[in-house]
């Protein structure tokens, strides 16, 4: 049954700014206008949100890695998602000859369509949404979200590729495993509120359930990362194991549908977390919908933050963590919530410190017994190390970025990077051929002759940079410092013959020595270079 809340005839401005429904004179209270406006709005809004969050994630990842992020297509790189979309739409749609054409075609549609359905029941404000108060809204989200598992299996099976099939089976096993503790975390919320309505859950949060039900909040967030296959559960990115997972045989717009589904899923899971655990649209002063989107933005930012910090786990660790750690603790947590609901109904704010203390005891106590993979215990120091890692990446995000000067100002090549340009000084060269003998690939070719005074003369000095690995052994072997790396390291080659660099090119007057032989050239280097050894007084 779908119920639309009765909107009051007169609504004071103060109540509207908090959590009351919109006024009845709003033009879209008409049934068909409501469905048309919100149906089109959800599709267009979902695509716009996905493109916006793609840009935000790539831009947000930049500071964590001491780089700028997208900054070429449009101001601040805002048009980069548009450029990517245009490029991927122009890609050829390649379908394997032996693939199941129907299943191969339906899978990418089926993986994106449920996300749009889930947007329909998310309330961004009291009384605002396509179906703003579905009395079984939470059950609807759980049911529709499970369709993605079927789509993943269809993509792997329909491709008729063993790598795609193995990747699909592994993804399905992971998603089913983490759906169980996720469902138990949701059940805890339902027990406290006594309703499946998302509106009712938001209205029942006088205290955010992230504080009142900390284990449920933490476990739901972890399960959401696993469902989205985001770090540290991004096993699809483990190319050395399964190439690219279940969508290895997809290209063009079909691959884009998987990409859209991933980001739209991240947004919808962030919205669910905001609704169930962070008070939904509730907040002071600002309009309710603004509070909803601020919280949504914050949850997605934390998802990106974890991606930049935590390492990927192995498949055995991932499965063991779900079945041996999260599932038993979810059952214990459900028992604790049931006892509190029976004896203290409604559950009050005064239980917040009690539940936090119980959560710390349960998480640390079970962690001491849990084996994370092959004999490795998921002890408390592991969790502390993960939190410290978040602080480290946050500290890096406040540093000055390395790529800020590029391309307007080139960085001086440091001793550690060793450059990509070989420079030769013919005056200092003694024609000893030590460099040619030291080269492990024989890329240096020298032709020696005798001059009038029987002195060795270099007739030819060539280097094949197509085979050169820039190891620097030739420079180390040169007794007269006639060879060194130059300061230019951004060069392109388009024809094979251009890789053969002759003596005239290596000895031209404009060539400059790098800091490899002249450390004084490093004085002007910015702090972001790899010259860590200078600060810590240790060799590199």
N, C-alpha and C positions, 0 to 999 in steps of 0.2 A: 504494500500500500504506500502510495506517495502522498505525503501531506505537506501542504504549503502553509506556513504560519500566517495567522491573521495579522495583517498590518494595522496598526491603530490609525484612526481617522486624523488625529492631530498628534504630532510628535514634536516635542520640544527640541531645540538645537542641542542642548546638553546631553539628552539621552541618545540622540542620533550619533553623536561623536563617540559614544561608548559602544554599546552592543545591542541597541534596539533595532527592529526591522526598519526598512526604508518606508517612507510615507506612501500611503495608498494612492496618491495622485501621480506616482511615478508612471510614465507612459507605458512601460513594458509589463504591467500587471495583466494585460490582456494575454490569454493563453497562447494564441498562435504567435503574437509578437514576442512573447517571452521565449518561446522555443526557437524561433528564427534568430533572434538577436543573440541568445546565448549559444545556440548551436554553431553559428558562424563565428561568434566570438571565441569559442573554445578552440576551434580549428585554427583560426588565424592567430589567436593569442598563444596557442601551444607552439606553433611554428616560430612566431616572433620570440617567445621566451627561449626556445631552443637555440636560435641563432644568437640571441643576446648572451646566453649563458656559455655558449661555445666561445664567443669572444672574451667573455669575462674570465673563463677558466684559463685560456691561453695567456691572457694578459696578467692574471693573478699568479700564474706559475712562473712568470718571468722573474720577479724579485726574489723568489725562493732559490732560483738558479743563477742569480746575479746577472740577468740579462733583461732586455727591454720587452720582449714579447712582440706581437704584431704591431707594426708601426709604419707600414708602407701604403697599404690600400686604405685611403681615406684618413681623416684626422684620428690619431691614436690607433690606427688600424681597424676602425669601426666597420669598414666595408670588407674586411678579410673574409668573414663568413659568407658574404654575398659572392665574392670572387670564387671561393671554394665551391659554393653551390652551383654556380654557372659552369665551372670546370667539370664537376662530377656529372652534371647533366649531359655534357657533351661526350662523355666516355661511352665506348661501345658496350652494349649488353651482350656478354658472352655466356652462353649456356652450354654445359657439357653435352656431348652427343648422346651419351648413355644415361643422362639424368632423367628423372621423372619430371617432365615439363610442368605438369599441373601443380605438383607439390612444391617444386622449385619456385614457381611463380607466386603461390599463395603465402609461403612462409614469411617473406619480408613484410607483406601487408598485415598478416596476422600478428606480427610482433609489435607493430606500431598502433594498430587499431585499439587494443585494450587500454592503452595509455590514455587515448582520447575519452573512452568511456569512464575512466577513473576520474578525469577532470570534471565530469558532469556532476558528481556528488560532493565535491570539495567545496565547503562554504567559505567564501572569502570575507563574508560579513553576515550577520544575522539576517536571514531572509533574502540573501543575494546568491544566486547560483542557478544553473540549469535545473537541478533538482535540489533545492537548498536544504530540505529536511526529509530525506528518505529515512523512514523509520528503521530500515535494515541497512543503512549506508555502509557501516563497517563490514558487515557480511558481504555486501556487494563488492567492496574493494578487495577483500580476500579472494572471493570467487573469480572475479575478472582478472586479478593479477596472476592467477595460476595458469591462465591461457598462454602466457609467455613461454612456459615450460614446453607446451605442445609445439609452439612455433619454432623453438630452438631445435627440437628433435626433428621436425619436418625439414628444416633447413639442412641438417646434416644428412638425413636419410635421402632426401630428394636429390642431393648433389651426386649421389652414387660415387663417393670418394672416400677411401678408407680413413684418411686424415680428418675429413669433415665429420664422418660418422663417429670416430673415436672422440673428437672434440665435442660433438653434440652429446654423446653419452656421458662424458665427464661433466659437462655443464649441467645436464639434467640431474645427475646424481648430486651435484653441489646444491642446485636450487631446491630440490626436494628435501635435502638434509636440513637446510637452513630455514625452510618454511615451517618446520615444526616448532623450534624455539620462538620464531617470529609470531606464530599463532598463539602460543602460550603467553607471550608478552602482551598481545592484544586482549586475550581473555582476562588478564589481570585488570586492565583498564575497564572492561565491561563489568567485572565484579564490583568494582568500586563505584561506578556510575549507575549501574543497573539499566543501561540503555545501549542500543546499537546505533542510535542516531548520532551522527557527527555533530549536529547542532547541540544535542543534549550533552555530549561529552565535553564540548567547549564550555557550555554554560555551567557545567558541574565543577570546573577547575577554578575554585577560589585560590588554590595554590597549584602552580604547574605540576603536572604529574611527573615531570622529570626529576623533581625534588621529592615528591611523595612516593613514587615508585621507581627508584633509581636503577634497580636491576633490570626491570622491564624496559626502561628507556635505553640503557646501555646495550642490552641484547637486541632490541629492535634495530638500533642503529647499525650494529655489527651485521645483523642478518640482512639489512637493506643493502649494505655494501656487497655482501655475497650475492644477493639477488641481482644487483646491477653489474656484478662482475667487475667491480672497481677495486683499486688497491686497498688492502693487500691480497685481495682475492681475484686479481685480474689474470687468471690462468690462461685466458685466450691470448695474452701477449707473450706467453712463453713459447716463442717461435721455434726454439730448439727442440721442443717436445712434440708439438702438434701443428706446426707451421702457423696457421692463423685460426684454428678452431673451426666451428661449424659453418662459417661464412667464407671459407677459403675460395669457393667456386663462384662467388658473387662479384659483380662489377657494376659500374654505372649507377643508375638510380636504385637498383635493388640493394646494392651495398649501402647507398645513402639512407635507405629505409632502416637498416640495422643501426646505422650511426644516429639517426634521428630517434629511434626507439631507445637507444642507450641514454641519450641526454634527456629526452622527455621522461624516461623512467627515473632518472636522478632527480628531476624537478618534482615529479609526482610523489616520490618517496620523501623528499624534503617537505612537501606540503602535508603529507600524512603525519610526519613527525611533529610538525608545527601544530597540527590539529589535535593529535592525541596527547602530546606531552608538553607542549609549550604554550598552551592557553589559546591557540588559534588566533583570532583577530583581536583579542582583548588587550587593552593597553590604554594609558592615560593620554589626554590632550589631543594626540593625532587621530585622524579618522581610522576606523577599524580596518579597512582594507589596506591602508598603509602599514599598519602594524603587522598584518598578515604577510605582506610582501617583504618587509624588513626581516622578519623571522625566517622566511623562506630563503632569502638571500644569505642570512647568517649560517643556516644549516648547510646550504650548498657550498659556501666558502670553507666550512670545516671539512667537507668531503674532499675538496681540492687540496686542502692543507694536509690531510692524511695521505693523499696520493703522492705528495711531494716529500713525505717523510718516511713512511713505513715501507719495509721491503716486502716482496712477494713471498707468500708461504708455499710450501710444497703441497701437492694434492693429498698426500697421506696426513700431513699436519692439518690441512683444512678439514678433512672428514673427521679426524679424531677430535678436533676442537668442537665440532657441532654435536657429535654423538656422545662423547665422553665428558665434556665439560659443560657446554651450554644447556643441553637437554636435561640432565639431572638437576642442575641449579635452577632451571626454569620451573621444574616441578616443585622444588623446595620453596621457591619464591611464590608460587601459586598457593601453596599451603599457608605461608605466612600471611599473604593478602587475604585469603579466605578467613583465617582466624580474626584478623583485624576488622574485616567487614562484618563478621557475626557479632563481635563484642563492642565495636565502636562504629556504629552506623548512624550518620555519615562519618566517614573518615576525616578527621580534622587536621588542621595545620600543625598541631602540636606533635603529630606522629612523624613529621619530617626528620628531626634529628634521630629519632629512634630507628626509622627505616634506613637512614644513611649508615648508622652504626651497624645494623644487621647486615646491610649489603657489604660493607667492608669485611666483616667477619666471614660471611659466606664466600665471597670472592677470593679472599686470601687463604682461607682454610681449605677450600677445595683445590685451589691452585697448588698447594703443597703436595697434594696426592696425585694430581693429574700429570700424566706423561705426554709431552708434546712431541709426538713422532717417535723416533728410535731412541728411547731411553732418556730423552731430553725433558726435563720437568719445566712446566710453565709456572715457575716460581714468581714470587712478588717482585724480585729485581727485574724480571722481564717486563712487567707492566710499568715499573718506574722508568726503565730504559726507554720504553715507547713514549712516555710523557716527556722525558728529557729530549728525545729526538724532535718532538714538536717544538720545544723551546729553541733548539738549535736552528731549525729551519726558519722559525720566526725571527731569530736574531739575524740570520743571513738576509732576510727580506728587508731589513732596515739599512743594510750596507749600500754603498754606492755601486751601481751596476757596471759590469765590465764593458758591455756593448754600448754604453752611452755615447762614446766618442765615434763609433762607427756609423757611416762611412766617412764622415767629415774629417775625422782625425785618426790616422793609423797609429796603432800602438807599436812601440819599439819592440822588436823581437828579443825576448829575454834569452839568457843562457840555457834555460831549461827547454824552451820550445825548439831551439836549434834551427828554426827557419826552413825554407824550402828553396833556397837559391845558393848555388855554389859559385864562389868568386875566386878568381885566380890572379895572382900577382906575378907576371912574367919576369920582372926585375929580380924578385927575391927567389925565384925558382932556380934550383941547382941541377935540374934534370936527373934527379936520382931515381925516379920512378917508384919511390916508396909508396906513394899514394895508390898507384895502380896495383901494386902487389898486395896492399892492405885491403883493397875493396873485395868484399865477399862475393859480389856478383860480376865483377869484371866490367863495370860500366865505364871506367875511365880508360881511354885509349891514348897512348903517348907514342909519338914517333920522334926518335932522337937521331941527330946527325953530328958530325964533327966540323967545327969551324976552321978558320985559317990557322989559328994558334992551337989547334988540336983540342979545343975546348968543346964540351958538350953543348949542343944547341937544340932547343925544343922546336921541331918543325910543325908538329900537330899536337893539340891537347883538346880532346873531345870528351864529352860526358853524355851518356844516354840516360836522361832523367826519367824515361819511361820505366826503367828497371831499378833506378836508384831508390833505396829505402831511407836515405838521409840519416844513416847511422853515425856519421861523423868519424869513422875509423880512418878515412883518408886524411882528414884534418889532424887527427891525433898522430898519424904516422909521419906527417911532413916535418922534417927537421928545421926548415927555414921559415916556417909560418907563411908559406906562399899560398896556401889554400885556407879558406875560411868561409863561413856562411854569411850571406848578405842579409840586409834588413828587409828585403821585399819577400813576402810570403803569400801574397794573394795573386796568383797567376793562373791563367787558363790555357789549355792546349786543345786545339781542335783537329789537328792533322798529325799523323804519325811522325812525319819528318821534323816537326817542330820540337819533338822531344830530344833531338840530337843537338846539344848546345856546344858551339865551337869556341875556340880560344878567344876570338874577337868579342864574343858576347860575354864571356866570363871575365874579361880583363878591361872592359870599357871604363872610362874615367868616372862615370856617374855611380858606379857600384860602391856601396859603403859597407864597412865591416859591421857585423852584428855584435851584441854584447858577449858573444862566446869568447872572443879574444880581448875585448876591451870592456871590462866591467864598468868603467866609468860612464859608459853609455846608458847604464841602467839607472842613473840618478833621477831621470825624469819619468820613470815608469810609475803608473798609478798603483795604489795599494792592491788592486784586484788581481794582479798578475801572480804567477805561481812561485814567486821568489820567497817562499816561506822560510827557506833555510837561512836567509839573512836575518830575519827577525828572531829566530829561535837559536841562532848560533850553532847550527848543525848542518852537515853536508847534505846536499840533495841526492 
